[in-house]
Amino acid sequence: MWKHQSSEPLKIDGYSLYGVLGEGAYCKVRAVKSKKTSKWYALKYMAKCQSQSRLRTLLQERNIMTRLRHPFICQLRYAFQDSYFLYMILEVATGGTLRANLIQLTHNEDAVRVIVSELACAIDYLHSFGIVHRDIKPENILLDEHGHVKLTDFNIAIELSVQSPCIQTMSGTFLYLAPELQRRETCTAQIDWWALGIVFYESMFGYVPFRASTAQTMLKQIDRGLEFPSTGPVASANCRNAIEMLLTIDVQLRVKSSNELFQAPFFNGISQTLMEKGAGPAPIFVPPSLPAVMSHKVDRMLALEADYSTAIIHRKREKKYRNSQLDHDLQGRPDRSERLYQRNRKSFSDSHNAPKINSQVSFQTYSYLDDRNLCGRLRLHSLTDQTIPKRKPSSIIRICTWAREQLKSQLGAHSAKA
């Protein structure tokens, strides 16, 4: 990760926001442009009003990405936070995902050879650090403007160690899971090579080799053996052999490194050392860029999302702490995300090679005004907050009834004045 040279802390105001590049269950990725340098980046951000497990996942992803320096892995540039969000500034790949470009690669052995070779180098590099990606699939493979791959999305990646050399939990995308993982056996980094084999097959033929809705049905298909399409363009024998090396059920016989894979005739003349130095074969397929996404500014969007995030936090606190004395006590109590940082003994922005960007941010109680509310339900919560007696009500029904009466009386007074 790049070091922030300026003494000024990084803030989201330093970037112009553009369209959405991708969206997950709890994170969103936008194209952004630095106002200072005019360079393009990808901004991945997550609201702080998430569960502790999700916050921990993003922290783990950030900690892993700070260690990675590889031409075929998406680079983390900066990480910082504010009162509402955790941010990661990433290297941008304007060619989109492999999934979006898959139809143009089908049956093109030369183009697929370069992409699989670069992915193999990236996987080998990760495994040299004991890191297993666990979710290699076309959606998590980006292409830059020259057609080179950028492996991304390390949110479920895991780091193995001497004390914990095996993977004990099942995680990943079902169609790309290795058979030993679906059997819930103890697994190693070999699961990434199986996933690469699925991506290899899908890039060549346009669909995955094994398709099922349950693990039991999937395992039956895998046990029947790998089948190649008998109609349409036929892949070469060397190509089929390379796919079989990756999709071998027996873990001991499956490919274990990029050097072993490159010994296959299909990858004749390809060297990991040369590829990582930029001296490998040039990409055959060069994807179109994303001008539409990167031309629509949406600077107000994060502010609206921050309002929504704040509303969620506000409503959670309102439910738990109703009277003014408890609200006063809450101001000195760290939010659950802050407690998570304290347990990890480091903030999202601090590490051995990251700048001291932001100090710990404690949430304060928010006074929510009517003009910032998102819907009538929140306006009712706002009215309740501003006028509720200093006591804890016995039920939510009494709150709503009392608020309705207050609203009617205010409307009546307003009509009388008119």
Beta strands, then each sheet from edge to edge (+ up, - down):
strand 1: 15-23
strand 2: 28-34
strand 3: 40-47
strand 4: 76-81
strand 5: 85-90
strand 6: 131-132
strand 7: 141-143
strand 8: 149-151
strand 9: 158-159
sheet 1: 1+ 2- 3+ 5- 4+
sheet 2: 6+ 9-
sheet 3: 7+ 8-
end
